[in-house]
Amino acid sequence: MPQNPEIDRAQRELPIIDVHQHFWRLQENYYPWLSDKPVHFRYGDYASIKHDYMPADYRRDAGENRVVKTVHEEAWFDPADPVRETRWVTEIAKTNDLPTALVANGPLDQEDTAEILAGHAESPLTRGIRNFPKASPSLREAKRGASGSMDDPKWRQGYAMLARHGFSADIQSPWWDVDALCELARDFPKTQIIVVHAGLPVDRSEEGLRGWRKAMEKAAGYPNVAVKLSGIGEAGKRWSLQSNGPIIRDLVRIFGSDRGMFASNFPVDSIVGTFTEIYDGFRAAVADLPLSEQKKLLHDNASRIYRV
């Protein structure tokens, strides 16, 4: 996909730290969602990404975009041995220029949670963990206190262990569970929370977006909460500024330019757009901001929050 000629040259020269990308080698490692029979996936058919994806593939996709560093996000690796992914990614980094850091798979309600976190901490690349708390399936069915949720005492006990390693928490949870996330931010103010994939604004109806905005405004009230502006594609649709620009601008307005981070989610988001299409969309969405603020969203906030 050629570059959008309307994007200013100065915008293209801004450095990028991509805080959410994945590598995998399917014959060497086990990823249930990629290796087994199809499972539910929010972008629909994901056959196009069921192949090895390594640093050279990422560099090819990034093209002329000025990516200077990346943060590897855990990729739903074999749940029986999540630390193995951390070791594997750490070895990949030794012989490649990427990734710069990693976010590990962090189950928080298991008997061996302490051992898993300690294993991740052995890698100099580990900055935090990603967790998918047990979530309510929809706004209408939202309720508190489920086992494995952010309310679960055992889950919170595991969450409390993050501080001993200086880990942040990438929380991937739908926006209607924001009350639990806010209580987590309040009760553990020294642990950095990063809301993954914009709080999952999947329902683009007027009512759905109104609820999502209200939830994001509530989360933004806690200074230890940041957000990834990533993974906002829609199933069966090409990534477009018309569809996703309002999401981006709302989040920048809500969190300010100091707590948002653009990310590719590659190769997953290659299902909905090329790397350049998506990053040109980011650039166009915030083109009215000073370059210094755009640089925060593309690079500086990531450098500070993920310490890269």
Secondary structure, 3 states (H helix, E strand, C coil): CCCCCCCCHHHHCCCEEEEEECCECCCCCCCHHHHCCCCCCCCCCCHHHCCCECHHHHHHHHCCCCEEEEEEECCCCCCCCHHHHHHHHHHHHHCCCCCCEEEEECCCCCCCHHHHHHHHHCCCCEEEEEECCCCCCCCCCCCCCCCCCCCCHHHHHHHHCHHHHCCEEEECCCHHHHHHHHHHHHHCCCCCEEEHHHHCCCCCCHHHHHHHHHHHHHHCCCCCEEEEECCCCCCCCCCCHHHHHHHHHHHHHHHCCCCEEECCCECHHHHCCCHHHHHHHHHHHCCCCCHHHHHHHHHHHHHHHCCC
